[in-house]
């Protein structure tokens, strides 16, 4: 289990807005994102992800490969 932030990061993760690569959060922004979402994603991008372990890279990579944002 991975703990996510109080502002709804788990929902953002499950819907493909963000993932984790090598200890940092990576976001997937698209031109049709509402301004509020864009600002939030900008704040989260490249932040350290303290729940990272060496066992998780495959999990995060598989999720990113299978969740589309409709780009």
C-alpha positions as CSV (number, residue, x, y, z in Angstrom):
1,X,0.0,0.0,0.0
2,X,1.2,3.5,-0.8
3,X,0.0,6.5,1.2
4,X,-1.1,9.5,-0.9
5,X,-1.5,13.1,0.0
6,X,-4.6,14.6,1.5
7,X,-5.4,16.7,-1.6
8,X,-6.5,13.7,-3.6
9,X,-3.3,12.4,-5.1
10,X,-4.6,8.9,-5.2
11,X,-7.5,9.9,-7.5
12,X,-5.0,11.9,-9.6
13,X,-2.8,8.8,-9.7
14,X,-5.6,6.4,-10.6
15,X,-6.8,8.7,-13.4
16,X,-3.3,9.1,-15.0
17,X,-2.5,12.6,-13.9
18,X,0.6,11.6,-12.0
19,X,2.9,8.7,-11.3
20,X,6.3,8.2,-9.7
21,X,9.6,7.8,-11.4
22,X,12.8,7.2,-9.4
23,X,11.7,8.8,-6.1
24,X,9.9,11.8,-7.6
25,X,6.4,12.6,-8.7
26,X,5.9,13.0,-12.5
27,X,2.8,14.6,-13.8
28,X,1.0,14.2,-17.2
29,X,-0.6,17.5,-18.1
30,X,-2.6,18.1,-21.2
31,X,-3.9,21.3,-22.8
32,X,-7.5,20.7,-21.8
33,X,-6.8,20.5,-18.1
34,X,-8.7,23.1,-16.1
35,X,-6.5,25.9,-14.7
36,X,-7.0,24.6,-11.1
37,X,-5.7,21.1,-12.0
38,X,-2.8,22.6,-14.0
39,X,-1.7,24.6,-10.9
40,X,-2.0,21.6,-8.7
41,X,0.0,19.4,-11.0
42,X,2.7,22.1,-11.3
43,X,3.0,22.1,-7.5
44,X,3.3,18.3,-7.4
45,X,5.7,17.8,-10.4
46,X,9.2,16.7,-9.4
47,X,8.4,16.5,-5.7
48,X,10.1,13.8,-3.7
49,X,7.9,10.7,-3.1
50,X,8.9,9.4,0.4
51,X,7.0,6.1,0.0
52,X,9.5,5.0,-2.8
53,X,11.2,1.7,-2.5
54,X,13.3,-0.4,-4.9
55,X,10.4,-2.9,-5.1
56,X,8.0,-0.3,-6.7
57,X,9.4,0.8,-10.1
58,X,7.7,-2.0,-12.1
59,X,4.4,-1.3,-10.4
60,X,4.5,2.4,-11.3
61,X,5.8,1.8,-14.8
62,X,3.0,-0.7,-15.5
63,X,0.4,1.7,-14.2
64,X,1.7,4.6,-16.5
65,X,1.7,2.3,-19.5
66,X,-1.9,1.3,-18.9
67,X,-3.6,4.5,-17.9
68,X,-4.4,7.0,-20.6
69,X,-5.1,10.7,-20.1
70,X,-6.6,10.9,-23.6
71,X,-3.6,12.7,-25.2
